[in-house]
């Protein structure tokens, strides 16, 4: 084998650093002014989640095949960090979300969610944390603090977003593993939103702590596959979005102990075109109706509330990524109601949406040649 070819193949196997993008920003029309979309980095392998480091100039970015990188606003991309757990990188599985500890300045803890292999070829979502080394090259002393048991997935519906609440407890969205009925079973973690302490302990005020036969981690249930979640900065409540089966994607405002209906109630249909066997209608007594529904599925993903000062026109808006329809969706809010919607066609599968410390939106595109995008309104 020729030396240059050998080096090229080794780079593919080891996950060589990606290239810096230099293209001029793209400009798009929007209802609130001209939109500017800049590509900061490209060549990422199915990037899934990002978290800004305290300097505001660098972020941690997960790649679904199992790599964690440091990406800079200047387009620099590090080699993969060490200390990342082995992941089940099949189907929709792999390395998923990333969050910094609320006290990162003191403890340097980084939280990861990922698909973890089990017995019989099955897998489930796991969450763990490790200490980011000062040189940003490795996660030290990584420990698992949550496992989705039993493991029921053959490669589908893992969730999973991580969000800390104002008390420092951790919300984790867990997919139903493509096992519809399990989302209603309180003895399983499939199709659930769970809340745990930062060390994996159980908050005493979780709604099912004292119910026999129920998992105490559960905060709400009846979810299908929530891949977007964010804390409402004005109310402190958690909102999440989740995929419907074929249509019926939802935004939900979370209440402790509530049942969000899947698979008893849905606006979608089975992929065969038939009605979901368990579904009794779009709303069912004892379940919470969705705050916002898309009858035709955009395939919703990461989302972020906008409360920064840089772009006043975006205040009180919620931004949601769309995979299938390759859009950034802007939802206009009036209190707790969605009163308007705009589709911003980016023509790329949007996997994650985060509000940066500089007031711009940062997006990851979910592809084998994934990109980091910066989005803002053009200013004079």
Buried (B, 14 or more C-beta within 10 A) or exposed (E): EEEEEEEEEEEEEEBBBBEBBEEEBBEBEBEBBEBBBBBBBBBBBBBBBBBBBEEEEBBBBBBBBBBBBBBBBEBBBBEBBEBBBEBBBBBBBBBBBBBBBBEBEEBBBBBBBBBBBBEEEBBBBBBBBBBBBEEEBBBEEBEBBBBBEBBBBBBBBBBBBBBBBEEEBBBBBBBBBBBBBBBBBBEBBBBBBBBBBBEBEBBEEBBBBEEEEBBBBBBBBBBBBBBBBBBBBEEEEBBBBBBBBBBBBBBBBBBBEBBBBBBBBBBBBBEEEEEBEBBBEBBBEEBBBBBBBBEEBBBBBBBBBBBBEBBEEBEBBBBBBBBBBBBBBBBBBEEEEBEEEBEBEBEBBBBBBBBBBBBBBBBBBBBEEBBBBBBBBEEE
